[in-house]
Amino acid sequence: MSTQKKLKKKGQDVPAETAKDEPSKLDYSIASYMKKHTPTKRTKFLHHQVNYFTASKAIEVLLDSQWATGKQPLFTDRQSVVDYCNRLLTAKFFHRAKKIAVTDKDLKPKELKKKRERELREKNKKEKEVKKKKTESKDDGNDSKKEEDAHNEDEHDENKKKKKKIKLDMHLEQVFVDGNDAYIWMYDPVPFWYYVAGAGCLLAAVAICLFPLWPPSVRVGVYYLSVAAAGFLGFILSLAVIRFVVFLIIWVLSMGRHHLWLLPNLTEDVGFFASFWPLYHYEYRGADFDRKKSKKGKKKVVLPSAEAEDDDNKRSEKEALNDGSGWETEERIETDAERHDECSGSNRSNSDTETDQHSQPFEMVDKNDLEENTDHNDEEDDSEQKQDQTGDEDQQEESDARNEDT
């Protein structure tokens, strides 16, 4: 059974595989021409830096190319260019992306800080320019016209500078459309000089391996060059050690007050010639240096009362000098604070007298004293009543005696 199956398989007609549409040499040449002449921009796409172009500019470039002229032009109108670019898109020379505006949330803290500093600088520059233009317009006299012109220029500059940063994301519809949509380049041809550089490196490696076969004069020249290079490298390393030793000796002898660096940029990330300039850098860090540091960190805080007293003393001295007598007076000049105290004291005394007039005094009295006072008051009332009664009886007797006499 197995042999029959194998024979059947051999006898069957195998269908020919559909040949894939591979890009031709013309496609590669047109794509390289597009990439060379179409203006591109760099931005981020899925956390990677990519180059992208807009569809409208690519169409204009191809319409001005050599393939749009001649007896049988490949591109006759914009639609023909769009159709051909769709073919390049399916061949994965580029792909469509959608633009997303970059907000402050997408930026890193350092980038956010730089952006705010840049905005502050631009605002300050604009304010200075506006002030200058206002002063110039006042001097010339034509205020209204010049102000309008300056305002229009500022608006024009703002519109230019309002170009927002964008980032790209994958578009769901992979179609080439005539417009301002972004298309990211996937086609990255290898430049010709890459091949030249690779061939040069290969030949150099082979030549070094064949060093014993070189002529004696060439070998001697290479030997001296290698010695010179090694000597220069050793000279730089010795300079780095010497400058550190000199700094350490001066720092120890001066107890950390004097800082002297020879060739301070020697180990910095600068150019070759910049690393040898300046020749030295000196700095003094004594007691004054610590004070200056502390003064920068701390702000002076002066109480308002102390400032007022200082101002009052200055005023009193000026008044004493302006009197014209020139003699020292024994009387002490009153300050504003003392006058304020006197005024407040007089106001308090007046308020006390008014309260004494309109209010009755109250005293704290014990319970026993209250009882004694009440008993004493009762006795006084009884004695007064008795006196009144005796006085009434005497009057009645006198009146009776008068009646009898009559």
C-alpha positions in Angstrom: 0.0 0.0 0.0 2.8 2.4 0.8 4.5 1.8 -2.5 1.3 2.5 -4.4 0.8 5.8 -2.6 4.4 6.8 -3.4 3.8 6.0 -7.1 0.6 8.0 -7.1 2.4 11.0 -5.7 5.1 10.8 -8.3 2.5 10.5 -11.1 0.5 13.6 -9.9 1.0 16.9 -11.7 2.5 19.3 -9.2 0.9 22.9 -9.6 3.5 25.6 -10.3 4.0 28.0 -7.4 2.8 31.5 -7.9 5.8 33.7 -8.3 6.0 36.5 -5.8 6.1 40.0 -7.0 9.7 40.9 -6.3 10.8 44.6 -6.8 12.7 45.2 -10.0 15.8 47.3 -10.7 13.5 50.2 -11.8 11.7 50.1 -8.4 15.0 50.2 -6.5 16.3 53.1 -8.6 13.0 55.1 -8.2 13.0 54.4 -4.5 16.6 55.5 -4.1 15.8 58.7 -6.1 12.8 59.4 -3.9 14.8 58.9 -0.7 17.6 61.2 -2.0 15.4 64.1 -3.2 12.3 64.0 -1.0 12.7 66.1 2.2 12.6 63.9 5.3 12.3 64.5 9.0 13.3 62.5 12.1 11.1 61.6 14.9 10.2 58.7 17.3 8.3 55.6 16.2 7.8 52.9 18.9 10.8 54.3 20.9 13.1 54.4 17.8 14.4 57.2 15.7 13.1 57.0 12.1 13.0 59.1 9.0 9.6 59.9 7.4 8.3 61.9 4.5 4.9 63.3 3.4 3.0 61.9 0.4 2.3 65.2 -1.3 6.0 66.1 -1.5 7.0 62.7 -2.7 4.5 63.0 -5.6 5.8 66.4 -6.5 9.4 65.0 -6.6 8.4 62.1 -8.9 6.5 64.4 -11.2 9.6 66.5 -11.7 11.8 63.4 -12.2 13.1 61.9 -15.5 10.4 59.2 -15.4 7.7 61.9 -15.9 9.2 63.1 -19.2 10.0 61.5 -22.6 8.0 59.7 -25.2 6.6 57.1 -22.9 6.6 58.7 -19.4 5.9 56.4 -16.4 4.2 59.2 -14.5 1.6 61.3 -16.3 -0.4 62.7 -13.4 -0.7 62.6 -9.6 -3.0 59.5 -9.7 -0.4 57.5 -11.7 2.2 58.4 -9.0 -0.1 57.3 -6.3 -0.7 53.9 -8.0 3.0 53.3 -8.3 3.7 54.3 -4.7 1.0 51.8 -3.6 3.1 49.2 -5.4 6.3 50.3 -3.5 4.3 50.2 -0.3 3.3 46.6 -0.8 6.9 45.8 -1.6 7.7 47.3 1.9 9.9 50.2 0.8 8.0 52.3 3.3 4.8 52.1 5.4 2.1 54.4 6.5 2.0 56.0 9.9 -0.3 58.4 11.8 0.9 61.5 13.4 0.4 62.1 17.2 1.2 65.4 18.8 3.8 65.2 21.6 2.4 66.5 25.0 4.2 67.4 28.2 3.3 64.0 29.6 5.3 62.2 26.9 8.5 64.2 27.6 11.1 63.3 30.2 11.7 65.5 33.2 15.0 66.9 31.7 13.3 67.6 28.4 10.4 69.3 30.1 12.8 71.5 32.1 14.6 72.5 28.9 11.3 73.3 27.1 10.1 75.6 29.9 13.5 77.4 30.1 13.3 77.9 26.3 9.8 79.3 26.6 10.8 81.7 29.3 13.7 82.9 27.2 11.5 83.5 24.2 9.0 85.4 26.3 11.7 87.7 27.7 13.1 88.3 24.2 9.6 89.2 22.9 9.0 91.6 25.8 12.3 93.3 25.2 11.6 93.7 21.5 8.1 95.1 22.2 9.5 97.6 24.6 12.2 98.7 22.1 9.6 99.1 19.4 7.3 101.1 21.7 10.2 103.5 22.6 11.1 103.9 18.9 7.5 104.6 17.9 7.2 107.2 20.6 10.3 109.0 19.4 9.2 109.0 15.8 5.5 109.9 16.5 3.8 107.4 14.3 2.6 105.3 17.2 -0.5 103.6 15.8 0.9 102.4 12.5 4.1 101.1 13.9 2.3 99.3 16.8 0.1 97.6 14.3 3.1 96.5 12.2 4.9 95.2 15.2 1.8 93.3 16.4 1.4 91.7 12.9 5.1 90.8 12.9 4.8 89.2 16.3 1.8 87.2 15.2 3.6 86.0 12.1 6.6 84.9 14.2 4.4 83.1 16.7 2.7 81.2 13.9 6.0 80.2 12.6 7.3 79.0 16.0 4.0 77.2 16.9 5.1 74.0 15.0 4.4 71.2 17.5 6.6 68.1 17.8 5.0 64.9 16.7 5.5 61.2 17.2 4.4 58.4 14.9 2.3 55.3 15.4 1.4 52.5 13.1 -1.6 53.1 10.8 -4.2 50.4 10.4 -4.9 51.1 6.7 -1.7 50.6 4.7 -2.6 52.6 1.6 -0.7 55.4 -0.2 -2.9 58.5 -0.1 -2.2 61.9 -1.7 -2.1 64.3 1.3 0.0 65.2 4.3 0.1 61.7 5.8 3.5 60.4 7.1 5.3 57.5 5.5 8.3 55.9 7.3 11.2 54.7 5.2 12.0 51.0 5.5 14.3 51.0 2.5 17.8 51.7 3.6 20.3 51.2 0.7 23.9 50.7 1.6 26.1 53.6 0.4 28.9 53.0 -2.0 31.6 54.3 0.4 30.7 51.5 2.8 32.0 49.0 0.2 35.2 51.1 -0.3 35.8 51.3 3.5 35.3 47.6 3.9 37.7 46.8 1.1 40.3 49.1 2.6 40.1 47.5 6.1 40.5 44.1 4.5 43.6 45.2 2.5 45.1 46.8 5.6 44.6 43.6 7.6 46.4 41.6 4.9 49.2 44.1 4.7 49.8 44.0 8.4 50.0 40.2 8.3 52.6 40.5 5.5 54.8 42.9 7.5 57.9 40.6 7.4 57.8 40.8 3.6 57.8 44.6 3.5 60.9 46.4 2.2 63.5 47.3 4.9 63.0 51.1 4.5 59.2 50.9 4.9 59.7 48.6 8.0 62.1 51.2 9.6 59.6 54.0 8.9 56.7 52.1 10.4 58.9 51.3 13.4 59.7 55.0 14.1 56.1 56.0 13.6 55.0 53.4 16.2 57.6 54.6 18.6 56.5 58.2 18.2 52.9 57.2 18.8 53.8 55.3 21.9 55.9 58.2 23.1 53.1 60.7 22.6 50.7 58.4 24.5 53.2 58.1 27.4 53.7 61.9 27.4 50.0 62.5 27.9 49.8 59.9 30.7 52.8 61.4 32.4 51.2 64.9 32.2 48.0 63.6 33.8 50.1 62.1 36.7 52.3 65.3 37.1 49.3 67.6 37.3 47.7 65.4 39.9 50.9 65.3 42.0 51.4 69.1 41.7 47.8 69.7 42.8 48.1 67.2 45.7 51.4 68.9 47.0 50.0 72.4 46.9 46.7 71.3 48.5 48.5 69.5 51.4 50.9 72.4 52.1 48.2 75.0 52.0 45.8 72.9 54.1 43.2 72.8 51.3 43.1 76.5 50.6 44.9 76.7 47.3 43.7 74.7 44.3 46.0 74.7 41.2 45.3 72.5 38.2 47.7 72.3 35.3 45.9 71.8 32.0 42.5 71.5 33.6 40.8 70.2 30.3 43.4 67.4 29.7 41.0 64.7 30.9 37.7 66.4 29.9 35.5 65.4 27.0 36.7 68.1 24.6 38.6 68.4 21.3 42.3 67.6 20.9 43.5 71.3 20.9 40.9 72.4 23.5 42.4 69.8 25.9 45.6 71.8 26.1 44.0 75.2 26.9 43.9 76.9 29.3 47.4 76.1 30.7 46.3 76.3 34.4 43.4 77.0 36.6 43.8 78.6 40.1 41.2 78.9 42.9 41.5 80.1 46.5 39.2 78.4 49.0 39.9 80.0 52.4 37.6 81.2 55.1 36.1 83.8 52.8 35.1 81.0 50.3 33.0 79.3 53.0 31.4 82.5 54.0 30.5 83.3 50.5 29.0 79.9 50.1 27.0 80.3 53.2 25.8 83.7 52.2 24.6 82.4 48.9 22.7 79.6 50.6 21.1 81.8 53.3 19.0 84.9 52.7 19.2 87.9 55.1 16.1 88.3 57.2 15.6 91.7 58.9 12.7 92.3 61.3 10.5 95.2 60.5 10.8 96.7 64.0 14.6 96.8 63.7 14.3 98.5 60.3 11.9 101.1 61.8 14.2 101.9 64.7 17.1 102.3 62.3 15.1 104.6 60.1 13.9 106.6 63.2 17.5 107.0 64.4 18.6 108.2 61.0 15.8 110.7 60.9 16.6 112.0 64.4 20.2 112.5 63.5 19.3 114.4 60.3 16.9 116.6 62.3 19.6 117.3 64.9 22.1 118.3 62.2 19.5 120.5 60.4 18.7 122.5 63.6 21.7 124.8 62.9 22.8 125.0 66.5 25.7 122.6 66.1 25.7 122.0 69.9 24.8 118.7 71.4 21.4 118.8 73.2 20.9 117.0 76.5 17.3 116.3 75.7 16.9 112.9 74.0 15.0 112.9 70.7 11.8 110.9 70.9 11.4 108.1 68.3 8.3 107.2 66.5 8.0 104.0 68.6 8.1 106.1 71.9 5.5 108.5 70.5 3.4 105.6 69.6 3.8 104.2 73.2 2.8 107.6 74.7 -0.2 107.9 72.5 -1.3 104.4 73.3 -0.8 105.2 77.1 -2.8 108.4 76.9 -5.6 106.6 75.0 -5.6 103.9 77.7 -5.8 106.4 80.5 -8.7 108.2 78.8 -10.5 105.0 78.2 -10.0 104.1 81.9 -11.5 107.3 83.1 -14.5 106.9 80.8 -15.1 103.4 82.1 -14.9 104.7 85.7 -17.5 107.3 85.0 -19.9 105.0 83.3 -19.3 101.9 85.4 -19.5 101.0 89.1 -16.6 99.4 90.9 -16.9 95.9 92.2 -15.0 94.3 95.1 -14.6 90.8 96.3 -16.2 90.3 99.7 -16.2 87.3 102.0 -19.4 85.6 103.3 -18.8 86.4 106.9 -18.2 90.1 106.2 -21.5 90.2 104.3 -23.4 88.7 107.3 -21.8 91.2 109.7 -22.7 94.0 107.4 -26.3 92.9 107.1 -26.6 92.6 110.9 -25.1 96.0 111.4 -27.5 97.5 108.8 -30.5 95.8 110.5 -29.5 97.3 113.9 -29.1 100.8 112.3 -32.5 100.5 110.8 -34.1 99.5 114.1 -32.5 102.4 115.9 -33.7 104.8 113.2 -37.2 103.5 113.5 -37.1 104.0 117.3 -35.9 107.5 116.9 -38.7 108.2 114.5 -41.3 106.8 116.9 -40.0 108.9 119.9 -39.9 112.0 117.6 -43.6 111.4 116.7 -44.6 110.9 120.3 -42.9 114.2 121.3 -44.7 116.1 118.5 -48.1 114.6 119.7 -47.4 115.7 123.3 -46.6 119.2 122.2 -49.7 119.4 120.1 -51.8 118.2 123.0 -50.2 120.7 125.4 -51.0 123.6 122.9 -54.6 122.5 122.6 -55.0 122.5 126.4 -53.6 125.9 126.6 -55.9 127.2 124.0 
